[in-house]
C-alpha cells in the first residue's frame, strides 16, 4: 500500500456541509456561517473502468478521472472538451475513449502525457457508437460500417466484414450481441477471423466477460442469465458452472439468477441488479469485492445492503473495485482501494458501499492569476548545445536562451512545444529538439530562432520515444525505442527518415568505429560473472559486476547480440520491466577507432573491434568525482569537467590524458554543463548561471544564478522580505522588493552538521533570530548574521515567533528510531540565551501570538491540543477529538506513524482572530472560545486527513478577502464560508510557505521556489 504522504495532493472540493460536533474538555464552541448554495451537487450519468483508472461523465458534460497510479487519486475533471458535447465514454485496458456528438473519437491515456491530454484517433469519422473491453475497441459509423481499432497503434484499424452497425447491440471482448438476440464470437479459438455463433443463446441483450477474461455471462431480455468459460474464480467454484468441466464451451442456464435487470463483471467477482432494485454479487471476497462487509467468498449471489435505486454497476475484468450509480446521480464504491484509489488513501479496502464525493471542479488558475518566478524553480536550465559558428541554444524550464555571437549576448526565445522532458543536440548542421516521452515529433533549427516541426513516421507505432539522434558514418541516425526494442531510422538530409532495422532491446546510442556499428543499451549490476563484457566494476563491492548490453551491425539492418541480457527484476510481477542499473556513457571514439566508455564508477571500458570491451581503471583523481563532460582540448591541455559529491565544480587538466590534475573553478561553485563553440567554452548550471571562457579554466559569468535553496518560511520585517532554508548549509535570503534576492550566508560545502537547515525566522524590532537544527542565528541589522548560543542536545528547532516581550521557539526531541517523542518550548529575550518554558510529552507543530496571548497547537495521546499562556510560564491545555462529524476523517493509523488526524497543525492570527485549520475552520479572539465556520471548503479541510495538505495549508488575509492555500490549491473567500478554488500549477507543488505582500502573494518552497502570484 502506498503512503499518501508521498503522493501529490490534487485538491478537490465538496458541496457537503457538516454540522460540527467538536468534543473538548473545556473550550466553548459556537457554530458560525451557513452552507453555500452556489455549488450544485455533481450528478454522474455514466462511468467506465479501465485497468488502473475509472472515468465518469456528469450531467454538465464534464469528464471526471479517478486514477489509481497517478497523483490524481481523487475525482478530478479532465478539462479538454469544454464546448463539445460528449456522446459516450468507454475504456480499454489502458485508454479512455471519448465519442463526441460530431462523430469523432478521441483517446486519453491514464499514463497521461503532459503535453497532450487527448488525441483524436485518425480514420474514424461519423461514428455513432463505440465499444471497448480489454485490448479490443470497436466503432460503428453512420453509414453502417463496423471497425476494430487499437488506441495503442493508430495504424491498426480493420473493418469487420459481415456485420452491419445497425445490427449491433453490444461488443464485449471478442463477443458481439446482435439485435436479433444472438451472440457471436468474432475470433473463435483456433478458427481465425471467421465469426462463430454461440449455440444455445437467444433473446440476449448483454454479455459480460470477467474473472480475468476467462468467464462469460449473458443476460436475456426476460432477466435470465447464462454462463460459460472457466467454472472457478481462483479456487472458488462458481455456482451453476461448478459441476461443468474446467472449461465449459456451451452456455449453461444459471438456475439461481432470475428477474435480472443488468449484469456486471469484475476481476474475480460478478454482480447483478434485479428488477426490484436490489444488488447481488458473487465471487472472491478477500478484498471486500462483494461489498457485504465480510471477507467470505461466495459461489452464490449474496445481497449487498444500502443499495436501492441503482441504475448502473461498473467494474472491469482487471479491477477488484465496484461502482454503483444511483438514479439521483450519486455514486457509491466498495472493494480494494489499496493504491490510494479515490479518497481512501490510507485504507486498504472498503467493505461496504461508501459514497464518493465528486467536488465541483477547480477553476483554471490562469483565468484569475499570473505567476512570476524569482528562484531556480521555473528558471532552471537543463541542457545546451552549440555549433561552431557561435550559435548556442540553452533549454530552460519556460524558455529557450540563445546566443549568436559565442555567448557574448543572449536572447530569450519561445519553446516550440510544451513537455516536462526535452532533449537537445546539435547534429551535423542543425539543432534537434524533442521530447523523449511517447513522441516521434522532432523540431529542427539552424540558429535556435526558427524551429521546424518534423514527424518521424513509423508504420507500427507502439509508444515509441526518440532516445538519440546522431550523425554517424555520414548519415543521420535516429533511435526510437519502446521498453523492449529500438527502431533504427536513417536519413541523408535530416528530414526524410527510413526504417533501417530493429534492435531487440532499448538502446541509447550507436557509434561507428570504421568497421561496424555498435549499439549500447545500458546494463545491469550482477553478482556472478557468466559471460563477456562483464567487469568487476565497483571499487566498494568485489562481488559486484557490471554488464554492458552491446549489439553490432555491419549495415544497421541485421543486429547481432554480443553481450548483456534481459535480467529478471527482483520480486517482479508479471510483465514487469527490469531496471537497468549499470550506467555508462560513450566518452569518445578515437582516431584509431577505439571506443571508450566511462562507467558509473569512472572506469574506462575500451574496445578496438566494438564487440569485446576491457576495463581500464581511470586515474585516481576521478574516483571521488562525478564526470559529466566529454574531453575538451583548449589548444594546450585536455579538460574534463567534474563535480564532487556535494556538487562543487572542478576541472581535471592533462597534457597527455594519462596524468591529470584537479583545479577548482573559484567563481562557479556548482557543477557545470559545458559545450564549445569555435574556441569559446560555454558553461551553464542548473541554477541558471551562464558563463563563457576562452581557455576553459577562467570563466566570466554572463548571467547570474537563481537561488536554489530549499526554503521553509518567508516573512516581512521592517520593509524587508526574509526567507530561510537550506542550500547545502543554512540559507538566509533577503529582498527589498520580493523580486531581487540576496544570499546572506556563504555556502559551506564542508558543513555536514545537523544544523544546516533553518526553519523559521522572527524579529523583535531590534534583533532578528533564525532557528533550525541545533543552533540559532542572530542579526541586529538583518544583513550580518552569526551563530549563537550553545547547541541543543538531541533537539531540533522548528519554529520561532516574537510574542511581544520574548522570543518563543519550539524544538523537537527524537528517539533513537527517529520518531518524535516530545516538544520543548524555549524563551529568550535576545535570541542568544534560551530557557525552557514548557516540556510537552507529545508534539507541538505551530505557534502564534497576539495581544499578550500565546498559543501552541499539536497533539498528545491521540487528541488534538491547544496550549495557551499569557506569561510564557503558566500554560493551560485544551484537548479535542477531531472528525466526529466527518465520516472520512482518518482515524488512528495503527501503524506506529504519527496520527496527524488528531492534531492541530497550524494556528495563525488572521484578520483580528486566531484561526485553526483541521477537520473544520475554527476562529477565536481569545484562544478559549472557538467558533466553527461552516462552508463549502470541506473537501479540502474536513474530507480526510492527508499530510501533504495539512502540513502547509494556511489562510491569509489580503485586506479584501481570505486566501487559502496548500501546495496544489489556492482558494479565495470573502467570509471563510463561500470559497472559489483554483488548481495551482504542478511546479508549485513544493510550496512550503506564503505571505501577502500588499500587492500579491509571495511563496517559497523546495528546490529554489520563490514565486509571486498576482491577481489579473
N, C-alpha and C positions, 0 to 999 in steps of 0.2 A: 504493500500500500504506500502510495506516495504521500509525503508530508506536505500539507498545503502551505506551510510557512515558506516553502521553497518555490512556490508557484507564483506566476504573475497574477496579480489581482485584477480582474476585469470588473469594474464597478457596475452594479445593477441597482434598480430602483423598484420599490414595491409600493402599490397603492393601498396596501393593507395598513390600517392604523390600529395599534393596540391600546387598550386601556391598561394603565400601569398599576401593578400590584408590587410595590417595592418594599421588601421586608427589611427592617432595620431595628437596631436596638433602641436608639433614642431619637434620631432626627425626624423632623416633621416634613411630610411630603405633600405637595399640592399639585393637582393637575392643571395644566395651562394649555391653551391653544385648542384648535379644532381640526378635525380631519379635512384635508383638502379635497374638493370635488373636481379639481382641474385635471386629474389624471383618471381616465376611464380604465375599467378593467380590460385587460387584454383577452380577447376571445379567440381561441385556437380553432381553426376549421379542419386542419389536416396535419398529420405527421407522417414522417417516413424515416426508417432507420437504416444505417449502414454499419460497417464493421466496427467503427470507433466513433460514430457520431450519430446524433439524431437531429432532424430538422423539422420545423413546424411552420405552417402558413396561417397567419391570423386574418381576422375579418377586415383589417386595414391594408391588406396586400403586402404585408411585411414578412420576410423570411427570418426565422429565428434559428440560431445554431447552438447546439449543446455538444461541445466537442470533448471527447474523453482525454485525448493525449496532448492537447494543446493548452495554452493559457486560458482559453475561454471556457472554463468549466462551469460557468453559469450561463443561463439563456442570454444570448447576445444577438442583436439584429445585424444581419448582413445587408448593409446599405449599398445596393447596386441598382436594382430595378425601381427607381424612385417613382417614375410616372408610367411604367409599362405594366399593364395588367397581367397577372400571373394566372395561367390556366391550371397547372398541375405541378407537383413535385414527386420525384422518385429517386431512389438511391440504388446504386450497385454496391459492390464491396468497398469501393474507395472514393466514390464521387457522389455529389448531389447533382441531379439533372433537373433543370427547370424548363418547362414548356410555357412560353408566353402565348398570349392570345393572338399575336401576329403570326404564329406558326413556326417560330424559330425555337431551337433547343440550345440551351447553354449548360456548361458544366462548371462545377466548383469542386476542387479537391480539398478534402479536410486536412491535408498537409499544407495547405494554402501558401502559394507563392505570394509574397507581399506585394509584388508589382502588378499582379493580375488577380482580381477577386473571382471573376467569371470569364470564361471564354466561350464564344459561340462555336458550336460543332458544325464544321463546314459540310455542305452537301445535304443538309436536312432543311427543307422548306415546306411550307403549307402543311405542317404536322398537326394532326387533330388530337392525338393521344400518345402517351409514352408509357412503357412498362420496363421494369428493371428488377433483377434479383441476382445476387452473386456477381459473376463477371459478365453476364449477358444483359443487353439492353435492346429494346425494340421501339420502333416508331411507326405509327400509322399516318398516312397522308390523306389529304382531301381527295386526291384522285384515286384512292383505293389501294395504293401500294403499301407493302409491309417491309420494313428494313430492320436488319440486325446490325448493331454497330457497337464499337468499343470506345469508351471515352479515353482509354489509355492510348489507343492507336487510331488517330483520326483517319488514316487511310483504310482501315478495316471496316468497310461498310458493304453489306451483302443484302441484295434483295431476296426475300423469301418467296419463291415461286409457289403457285398453287393455293395461296391463302390471300383472300381479299380483306382489306381493313374493315369493311362493313360487316364481315362475318366473325370478327374477333370480339370476345367479351373481356378476356384477360390473358396475360402471359405470367408465368412464374417459373423461373429457371428454364428448363427446356420444354415445359408444357404450355399448350395453348388451349383455352376454353373457347369454344365456338358458340355462336348464337343458337345453334340447334341443340345445345346441351351436351355435345360430345367433347371428349378430351383427347388431344393428340400430343404425342412425343415427337418433337421436331428432329431430335438427334438420338434415336433409339440405339442402345448399346450394340455395337458390332454391325450396324446396318447403315452406317454413313449418314448422309443428309436427307434420307428419304423419310418423311413423316409417317408415323405409325399410330393408328387409333388405339386408345386404351380400351380393351374389350370390357364389357360389363358396366360401363358408366354411361348413364343417360340423364338428361334433365339437370346437368351440373351448372352451377353459377360461379363457383370459385374453387381454385386449387391452391394449396399452400405447401411449401417444401421446408422442412425443418430438420432438427436432430442432426446438425452439421451437414445438411443437404442429403440425408440418407433415408428419411421417412416422409411420405406424402399423404395428405388427406384431401378429399374432395367433398364439397358441400353441395347438396342438391337444392333445387328451388323449393321443395317442400320440407326442408330442415333436417334431412338425414345426412349422415356422414359415412364416407367410405375411405379405407386406408390401405396403403401398400408400401413396400420397401422393407427396411430393417425393422425387426419387431422389438428391438430393445433400445432404450436410451441409456447409454453407458451400460451398466449391468442390470438396469431396471427393465423388466418385461413390460411392454405396453399392452394394456387390456384390449382385447379384441383382435390383437395381432400376435399375442404371445404364443398361441398354440400353432402358429404357422411355422414354416421353415425359417431359417435365419434370414433369408431374403425372400419376400413374397412378391411375385411378378403380377399376380392377379388381385385386383382390389377386393377387400372384404368389407361387408357392411358392419358398422360399429353399433352393436346392439344396445349400448349404454348411452348413446347420444341421440336425442330427438328434439324437435322444435328448436333447432339451432338457427339463429339469425345471421351470425358471422363467425369466422374461424381465423385463428392466427397461429403462426409457427415461430418459435424462438430457437435458441441454440439447442437445448435439450429439454425443452418444455413446450407445451401447447396450451391454447385457451380458446374458449368459445363464448359468445354472447347468445343467450337464449331469448326466445320471443318475449318472455316475461321480464327481460332486462337484467337478469342475473348473469354473473360471470363465473365460469367454471374452468379449472386448469388441472393439468396432469403432467407428469414427467419428473425429472430430477429436481431436488429442492434444497441442496446443500447451501445455496446462496439465496435462499428465500424466493426462488423463481416463481413459486406458486402463490405467494402473497397471502398465505393463510396464517402467518405468524409462527409457523413451525419450520423445522428443517427436515421434516419427514417426507421422503419420496412417496409418490403415489402413482400407481398404474392406472387408476381410475380417476375421473374428474372429481375435484373437490370444490366446494363453493367458496368463493372469495367474498368476504364481508365488505361492507362500506362501499359497494359499487352498485349504484342504481342509476338508471337512465344513461348508461354508457352507449355512446354512438360508434366508437371505433377503438380497437385494440391494435397496438403497434409494437412490433419487435422485429428481429431478423434472424436468419439461420445461424448467425455468429454472435448473437447477444444473449446475455443472461438477465437482461432488464426487460420490463414490460411497461408500456404507457397506455393509459385509458383516457380517451377524450370524451367528455360529457356533453350533453346537449346544450348546456349553457356556455360552452367554450372553455371550461376549466379542465385541467389535466392532473391526473394522479400517476404515480410511478412506484414500482417496487422491484426488488431483485438486487443484483450485485452492482454496487457503485464504488468499487474499491479503488478506482483510479481517479478520484476527485470528479466523478460524474455529477452533473447538476450541482445542487447546493450541498450535497452530503460528503464533503471533502474528507472529514475525519472518521466517517463511519464506513465500515466495510460493506454492509448490506442493509437494505431496508426491508423489514419483514412483512409489513402490511402496506396497503396503498396510502401514499403520502402526497399531499398537494405540491405541485411545482408552481412557483410563482413566476410568471413572466412579467417582468417590470416594464413600465413604459420606457421606451428606448432612450438611450442617451442622445443628447443633442450633439451636433457636429461642433467640435471645438473651434474650427476655423470660421464658423459663422459669427462668432462673437469676439474671439480673442486672437491676438497675434503673439508669436514667440520670438524672442531675441536671446541669443546665447552669448555669454561673456567668457566662459571657461572652455576647457577642452571638449566637453560634451557638446556635440553639434558643430564643433570646429576642428575635429581631429583629422589628421592626414593619414592615409592608409598606404599608398604606393605611388610610384612615379616611374616615368620612362623618358628617354631622350634620344634625339638623333644626333648627327654630327654637325648640323648646321645651326645650332643654337636654340632649337625648339625643345622645350622641356614641358611635360604635362604632369601635373600632380592631381591625384584624386583625393578630394576631401569628402566629408560626410554629406555636405549640402551643395557642393560646387566643384568645378574644376579650377585649378590655378595654373596659368600658362605663362611661359616666358618665350620670347622670340629672339632674345639677344644674350644668350648664355647666362641667364639668371640675373642680369643687371636690374631689370624691371619686371613686374609681374602684373597680370590682369586676371580678373575673375570671369569665368565663363560658365554657362549653364550646363548642368549634367544632361546628356542626351536621353537618359532613361532613369527610372527610379528602381532601385533594388538595394537590398541590405548587404549584398555581396557583389563587389565589382573587381574585375581583373583588368590590368593594363599592361600592354607590351608594345615595344617598338620592334617591328619585324620587317627587315629588309629595306623598305622605302616608305613605310606608313605606320601610324599608330593604330593599334587594335584595342577596343574597349568592349567588354562583355560581362554578363552575369553568369556565374557558374552554377546557377540553381535552375534546373529544369528548363533550359532555354538554348535554342540554336541560333539566336539572334546575335549579331556582332556589328559594332559600329567602327568605321574606319575614318581616319583623318590624316591629312598631310602635315597639318600645323597645329592641331589641337583646338582650332577655332570652329571650323565647319566639319560636321560629322555626317557620314552617310550610313544609313542602315542597310545591312545585308542579312539574309537568312540562308544558312547552310541547309539546303533542302535534303531531307532524309526520307527514305521510302518506307521505313518501318519504325517510326518514332516510338521509343519506349522510355520516356522521361530522360532523354539524353541531355547531358550538360557538357559544355565546352570546358575541357580541362587544360588545354595548351594549344597555342598557335606559334609556329616557328618557321624560319627559313632554313631549310636543311637540304643539302645536296642540290642547290639551285632550283628549289621549288618551295612553295608554301605547303605546310603540313598542319592540319588541324586534328586534334584528338577530341572525339565526342564520346562520353562514357556513360554507362549505367553502373549499377552496383556490381555487375557481373561481367561486362565486356566493354571493349572500346572499339569504336568505328574510326578508321584512319581515312581522312579525306585529304586530297591533294588539289592544288591549284597552281597554274602557271602565272596567273595575273592577279591573284589575291582576291578575286571576286567571284569567279565561277568555280564551283567545287565538285569533285567527282569522288565517289567511294572507291578507295584502293583496296582495302582489306579490313579484316576484323581480328582483334586480339581477344582471347577468351579470359580477360581479366581487366580490371580497372587500371589503366596505365596513365602515367603522369607526364612523361617526356620521351621523345625519340631523338637520338643522335646518329650521326653518320661518321664513321671513322676512316673512310676511304675504301673500306672493303664491304661493309654491311651496315644495315640499320640495327640499332639496339634500342629496345624499348624497356623502360623501367616502370615498375608498378608498386613502389613501396616495399614493405617487407614485414616480417614477424620476428619477435624475440622468442626463441625456443630454448629448451633445456637439454637437448640431445642433438649432437651433430649427426646428420643422416645422409648428407649429400654435398654437392659442390656449392660454392658461393654462400657458404655458411661460415661465420667468423666468430671467434671468441672476442667479442667487441667491448663488453662492459669492463671498465677498469675496476669496478667495485664487486662484481659477481663473476667469479671464474667459471661458474657453471651455466652462464647465460650466453647464448649465441645469437648473433644477428643473421637473418636470412634475407637475401635480396631476391626480388622477383624480376626475372630477366627473360625477354623474348627477343629473338633475332629474325631478320628477314633480308633477303637479297633484293626484293622488289616491292616491298610494302604490302604485298598481296597475301603471300603464304608466310605464316609465322611459326617459328619453332620455339617451344617452351624449353628454355635452357636451365632454369633453376627457380626455386620458390614454389610454394604450394598453397592451396586454399586450406587454411588452418581452422579447425573447429573452435568456435568460441567457447570458453569455459562456461558451463551451466547454461548454454544457449538452448533456446527452444526451437521449434520448427521454423525453418526458413529465416533464421537469424544470421545476419551477415557478420562474420568475424571482423574484429577491428585490427587494422594494420598498425602495429605499434613499434616498428623499427623504421626510423626516419633517416633519410639521407637526401643530398642534393647533388646534381651534376655540377661539379665545380669548373671543369674545363675539359676540352678535347684538344690536346696539344698539337704542335705542328707535325709530330710523328704519328698521329692517330691514336695516341694513348688516352683512354678515357679515365678521368679522375673523378671519383665520387667522394664526398665528405659526409660521414655519418653523424648521428646524434651525439656520439662520444668524441667527435673530432678526429676519428680515424680516417685515413685516406684509403680508398678501395680503388685499385688501379687494374686496367686490363688493356693488353695490346690488341687482342682479337675481338673484343666486345662480347665475348662469351664467358670466359673464366676470369674472375677477379681475385686479386690478392690483397690482403690487408697490410697496410703500412702505417705504423704509428706516427701520428703528427708530432711536430716539435712540441716540447713540454709547455711552451708558453701558451699554447692553445687550450690546454686541458682545463683550465679554470675559466675559460671564456666561451661565450656564445658567438659563433661565427655566423655572420649574416650578410656577407657580401662576396662578390667574385674577387679574383685577383686583379688589381689595377696596377698600371705602370705609369709613373709620373715623369718619365724621362731619365730618372736617376735611380729610382727604387721601386720595388714591388710593395704594394699596400693591401692589407686586408683589414676590414673594419669589424670590430668585435665589441662585445659588452660583457661586463662582469655579471655575477649572479643577481645583483641588485640594480642592473641597468646602466651602470656608468659606461660612457663611451670611451673606447680605446681604439688605437690603430696599431697593427702589427707591421713592422717595417723590415724589409730584407733586400739585399742586393743579389742574392743567389737562390732564393726560395728554399734554402736549407736552414740558414741561421737567421732567426727572427728576433727582433727587439720590440718591446711594447712601449708605446707612448700614449699619454693621455691627451684628450682634446679639452683644453682648460675652459674654454668659453662655451662649450656644448657638453653638459654633464651627462646627458642621457643618450642612449643608442640611436644611431642614425641609419637611415636607408640612403645609400649613396649610388648615384649614376654619374656618367661622364659624358659631356657634350663637347666635342673638339678637345681642347686642352683644359676645359673647365670642369671641376668636380662640383656636383650639386648634392647637398645632403638635406634630408628632411627628418623630423622626429614626429612621432605620433601626436605629441602635444602641440604641434604647429610651427616649430622652428623651420625656417628655410634659410640655408646658408650656402655660400659658394667658396671655392678655394682654387688657387692655381697650381698648388703642389699637393693637395690632399692632406696637408698637415696643419696649415694655418688657415683658419676659417673666418669669414666675415658673415655676420648674421644679417640677412635681408628682411626677415620677418620674425618677430619675437614669438615665444611660446605662449599658448593659452595655459592657464593654470590647470593642472591635472590632479590636484589634491582631492581626496575624498572628504567632503565637508559635511559636518553633522549639525551645525547650528549657525544661524545668521541673526544678527541683532543690529539695531541702530542706536548709537550713543553719541550725544553731543555733536549732532550733524555729521556723524561718521558711521559708515557701514563696516561691520566687522564680522568675519566668518572664521570658524575654527574647524580643524580636522586633522588629517594626516597626509603627508606626501613623503613616504618612507620614514621621515622623522616628523615631530609635531609641526603643524602648519597654522599660521595666523595670517589671514589676508585682510587688507583694509582698502576702502574706497571712499572717495568723497561724493561720487555720484551714482555708485552702484554699477557703473559701466566699466571703468578703468580700475583694475585692481593691482595691488602691490603686495608682494610677499614680505613679511616682516621677520621671518626666521630663515636662516640658511639651512638648506637640506643637509643633513648629516648622514652620509651613507654608512658610517660605522656604528650608528645607533641601532642596536638590536634589543633595546630595553623594552620593558612592558609599558613604558611611559611615553611611547612615541605617538600616541593619539591624544588629541584634545577634543573633548566632547561638548564643552559649554563655556560661555563667557558672560561676565557681568561687569557692571560699572557702578561705583558708589557715588560718583560725582567728582571724586578726586583720584580714584585708583581703579584700574582695570584688573580683573582677575580671570584667568582661564584655567580650567581644570581638565584633567584626563589622565588615565593611568594612575600612577602612584604619586604624581607631583602636581604642584600648582605653578603657574607663571603669573607674574605681576608686571604692571607698567603704570607709570604716572602720566605719560603723555599719549599712550596708545600706539607709540612708534617703537620705542626701545623696550624690549622685554627681557626678563631674566627668570630662571628657575629660582624657586624659593622654598623654604621650609624643609622639614625632614620628610623623606618618603614614607608613605603609608605602608604598613606591614600587612600583606595579604588583602589589601583593599584596593579598589579601583574607583576613582572619582568618575561620576557620570553626569552631574548637574550642579550648577551654581546659580544663585539669584542674589540680588540685593534686597533686603527686607525693609529698608528704610533706616535701619540702625546698624545692622551687621550683615556680612555675607553668610549665606546658608548654603552648604554643599552636601550632596548625598554621595555616598561611596558604598559599593557592594563588596561583600565578602563571599568567597567561593570555597567549596570543599575541594579535596584532592581530586575528585572526579570531575571538577569543573562546573558543578551545579551551584547556583547562587543560594547561599544559606541565610544571609541576613543583610540588612542595610543599616548603615550608621550615618546619622546626620551630624555635621560639624558646623561650628560657627567661628567667625573670625571678624575682627574689626578692620584689619589691614591686609588680609589675604596672605599673610606670612605665618602667623601663629594660629593654630586651629585647636578648638576644644570640642570634645564630644558633647552633643546636645541630646541625642537620643540613639539608643541601640534597639533596632526593630527586628524581632525574630520573624521575619518574612521579607517581602520585597516592597520597596517604595520606588515608584517609577518616575514621578514628576513632582515639581514644587511650584508654588505660586504664592504671591504676597501682595496685599493691598490694604492700605489704611490701618496698618498695625496687625492685621490678621494674616497668619501664615498657615498654608495648607500643604500637606504632603499626602499623596494618594498612592495606593498599591493594593497589596493583598496579604492575607495571613490566614492560615487554617482553612483554606478553600472558601474564603469570603473576601469580598472587596472591602477596602478600608479607606477612611478619611481621617487623618491625624491633624489636629488643629491646635494652634498655640497663638497667644498674643504677646508672649515674653520670651519665647525660644527656650524656656526652661520647663514650664508645665504644659503637658500635652494631653489632650483629650481625644479619645478614639471613638469613631462611629463605624460600625460594621454593617454590611449589606449582603444580601443574597440576590444575585442578578438573574435576569432571564426568566422569571417565574411566569410571565405572560407572553413569552416569545418561544413558540414551540421548537424553533430550530436553534435556539441559543445553545451553544455547545456545552455539554456537561464536563465533568472531570475527565480528562483523557485516560486516566488509569494506566498510563504507561511510564510514569516517572517524570514526564515532562511538566513544565510549568503550566498551570491552569490559568491562562490569560482570560478565560471566560468569566472567572470570578475575580476580576481585578479592574481597578480604575487605572488606565494607562496615562491619561492626560488630565491636567487641571489648568485653567487659564483665567485671567481676568479679562473679560471681553465686554465692552460697552456697558460698563458700570455694574458688572456682576461676574461672579465666578461661574465658570462653565465646565461641566464634565461631559465627556463622550464615553458611552458604554453601550448597554443594551438600549438606552434612550439618551436623549439630551436632557441634562439637568442643570438648573441655574440656581444661584443663591447669592444674596447680597452680604450675608454674614457668615457663610460657611457652616451654618447649623440647619436652617430651614431651607429645604430644596424643593423647587418646582419642576414638574415634569413637562417638557414641551412635546406635545403630541403633534405629529405631522406626517408628511409623505416621504420622510427620509429613511424609513425603517429598514429597507433592504440593505442600506449602507451601514447602518448602525446596529439595528436590532435583529436582522435576519439570522445571523450566526456569527460566532467569533472567527476571525481569520487574522493571524498575527500581522500579515502584510498590511492590513487596513488599520488595525488599532495602534500599531506602533507609531505611525506617522500621521494619523488622521487628526486634524485640528480645525478650529474655527477662528476666522479673523473678522475684524470689523473695519470697514473702509470709511466709515463716516456716513455712508448712504445705505449699505447693505452688508450682509454677512457673506463670507466666503468659506466654504468647507472644502478641504482637500485631503486626498490620500495620494499615493503615488500614481494612481491611474484615473482619478476622478476629481473634477473641480465642480463645485456647486455654488449657486447664488440664491440668496433668500433675503427678503425684507424683514422677516419676523421670526426666523428659526422654524417656521411651520410649513410654509409653502416653498418648495425648492425646485430649481431647474438644474439638472445635472448634465455635465459635459464630460466626454471621454478625453483625457489628456493624451497627447502623442506618446507613442511607445518609448521614445528615448528619455522621457521624463520619469520613467519607472523607478529610477534610482533616487528620486526626490526624498530628502530627509527633513527639511525644514523650510518654512516660508514666512515672510512678513509682508505687511502692507507698507509701501514707501511713502504714500500720499499721492502717488501718481499711478503706480502699478504694483503687481505682486513680484517680489524678488525671492526666488527659491534657490536652494543649494542642495547638493546631494553627492553621491559617489561618482567616481570617475571624472572629476572635474566639471560637474554640473553646476553652472551658475546661469540661471535663466530668468528672464523678465517676461511676465505675462501681462499684457495690456488689453484693455477693452478697445474694441474697434470704434 
